[in-house]
Amino acid sequence: MSTVRNDRIRSTWELLTAAIAVRVVAFLLFFAGNVIPLFSPSGGALTTEGMLNCLVHPHVTITISSPVAGLLETVNVDRGDLVKVGQILATIDSNRERAHGAVAYAQAELSNQRLADLELRETVAEVETRTIRSPINGVVTQRLMSAGEFPKQDPILKVAQLHPLRVEVFAPVSFLRKVTVGMEALVRLEEPIGGVHKAKVSIVDRVVDGASGTFGIRLELPNPDLRLPAGLKCTVQFLTKDKEGR
């Protein structure tokens, strides 16, 4: 029985060792697959400077509110809708301003045409302040109010700009002076989106966080067709010219 038990222990140990070996090989192959050899247009070799975790954000997210208090007359967009600069997103009821302007214009027209023109311009300006337009090209991420509500500078919508995307990285101090503004990098997105995309460093923090020993790096990732969503996890590799290959 002792021999049978020893054989079982040996068999179990061999299976466990084999499983660990398979995992180690898979781990090495994964990281080997993340290293992509590239060459610069001028023919100089490029190498990858490590690989760091990162997160993809919208370039900017804007909270849309009304500059004046009033009854929300229309909200023309909903979550997920694409919007363009200048597009009307919502309107505040302006019937009172229109009526007041019409009366003032009529009274002024009887006495002075120039005064009438000024009254008309004032009315148009007042109505325009109640027309809420998108300040950016982007996508609506939240709709916080509907027609019939009464916003008092409260948020109505949130709009995110997705071109370019903003990639945030926290790098160890060993990367200081190795990463500079304008440097190119490869950003590998998590599945199911996947793919490797070229980005460019836009900001390198000059202050290191003493507690974590890291500093922030921001990259811009072009996304003209808005095919890439924000919020994805990613890894980034910074590309530098190989001094030995020069």
Secondary structure as GFF3:
##gff-version 3
##sequence-region A 1 246
A	DSSP	alpha_helix	2	34	.	.	.	ID=ss1
A	DSSP	beta_strand	38	39	.	.	.	ID=ss2
A	DSSP	beta_strand	45	57	.	.	.	ID=ss3
A	DSSP	beta_strand	60	65	.	.	.	ID=ss4
A	DSSP	beta_strand	72	75	.	.	.	ID=ss5
A	DSSP	beta_strand	82	83	.	.	.	ID=ss6
A	DSSP	beta_strand	88	92	.	.	.	ID=ss7
A	DSSP	alpha_helix	95	111	.	.	.	ID=ss8
A	DSSP	alpha_helix	113	128	.	.	.	ID=ss9
A	DSSP	beta_strand	131	133	.	.	.	ID=ss10
A	DSSP	beta_strand	138	143	.	.	.	ID=ss11
A	DSSP	beta_strand	155	161	.	.	.	ID=ss12
A	DSSP	beta_strand	165	172	.	.	.	ID=ss13
A	DSSP	three_ten_helix	173	175	.	.	.	ID=ss14
A	DSSP	beta_strand	184	189	.	.	.	ID=ss15
A	DSSP	beta_strand	196	204	.	.	.	ID=ss16
A	DSSP	beta_strand	214	221	.	.	.	ID=ss17
A	DSSP	beta_strand	233	241	.	.	.	ID=ss18
A	DSSP	three_ten_helix	243	245	.	.	.	ID=ss19
###
